Amino acid sequence: MTDWREVESRVFMKTGRRLPVVLVRGEGCRVWDEDGKRYLDFFGGTATASLGHSHPVLAEALADQARTLIITSNLMYTIPQLQLGELLVEHSCLDRVYFANSGAEANEAAVKLARKWGRERKDGAYEIICALDGFHGRTLATITASGTDRYKEPFAPLPPGFVHVPYNDIEALKNATNEQTCAVLLEPVQGEGGVNVPDDDYLPAVRRWCDEQNVLLMLDEVQTGFGRCGTLFAYELFGIEPDVMTLAKGIASGVPLAAVLAKEHCAVFTPGDHGSTYGGNPLATRAGYEVVKHIIEQRLPEKAAADGDYLEQRLHGIEDRLELVTSVRGAGLLWALQLSREAGEQVVLRCLERGLIVNNVRPDAVRLCPPLIVSREELDEGLAVLEEVLAEVGGAPAK
Ligand SMILES: Cc1ncc(COP(=O)(O)O)c(C=O)c1O
């Protein structure tokens, strides 16, 4: 039998650490490794497998589209791209769309859009205010926009024009605004930063401030979009509308696809400003069209909201019972358990041994982001394993 882990260590660049498992197949919320061991997947490709694994709607759409048309060029019209674009505009508060291939690329495009808007509409303003602990991707501009220093330091010099403030602190954001500010870029709930949910009044206050200051509000919904937080887009939770929104992950349940949407007033790209060979190709956008249509038709955001209420109550129960868990936070099907110490990796490895995949989003926090199709039985099964592991790792008697 091939030792795949040896192959990886021999030929791959060392960009990240992997869990000691080689996955070969998935179905619904389950995945199987090369030895046939079955796992319950509460990570879902980092909150990407919105419809779980091998969903028939997606598998059939992909097979059909692969037999029909995989790639042309954005020099020509293709129907799946137009259908998905129309669907996204119809179901969001935004007016225009651009398709990319990854979350980072979508944010890169949003940064360019904001800079062009600033140049044309605000006397050359180019600064973008971002949040500490925010995450927007791994390109040069998006690591600069992200709020974690260790992602940036090895790659200096970084592009200028990004300012960072603490998340959920409206006064800090106000103080960082000046005549050079063209946009604010925030996640409505910070995902990679540890599932940080802002206070209810934070984003409405940011929205009001941006309006007063003539600054664009750009929301990165790469992780929170498509029902993840219990509404189709997380901005709906806060009763606001962004000027620009970026999307990826759940849009096509794992097929690489991303989008930037903008209100008409700031959709300032003109021909030649931006482009991508693969962006919006028929294969990916057909996948996206069928997935998004399914999410809407099956009311998966509402289901995620109900699952979120259930998880909240169950996770608070775990918090009450175990010393190791100091708090829980999240919305819909995106949650984190805060640990009293840096035991996240240990929890993840022990869960894996017992057939549950979770993620240590921070050294001291464990993230749960199962597919939107997860059943109550599967939630219960995963929570039972998780609680057992947390109790064992915590080593302390119940509170
Ligand atoms: C909020 C957010 N933005 C952007 C990204 C980057 O997306 P990608 O890895 O597809 O480039 C991520 C990835 O985790 C994310 O969570």
The ligand as a Gaussian input file, in Angstrom:
#p B3LYP/6-31G(d) Opt

LIG

0 1
 C      -13.530000      34.979000       5.803000
 C      -12.560000      34.378000       4.838000
 N      -12.123000      35.120000       3.810000
 C      -11.273000      34.635000       2.902000
 C      -10.794000      33.344000       3.006000
 C       -9.838000      32.828000       1.970000
 O      -10.500000      31.957000       1.123000
 P       -9.651000      30.981000       0.163000
 O       -8.919000      30.035000       1.051000
 O      -10.704000      30.338000      -0.698000
 O       -8.734000      31.845000      -0.624000
 C      -11.225000      32.536000       4.062000
 C      -10.729000      31.169000       4.201000
 O      -10.795000      30.551000       5.232000
 C      -12.135000      33.063000       4.995000
 O      -12.580000      32.334000       6.021000

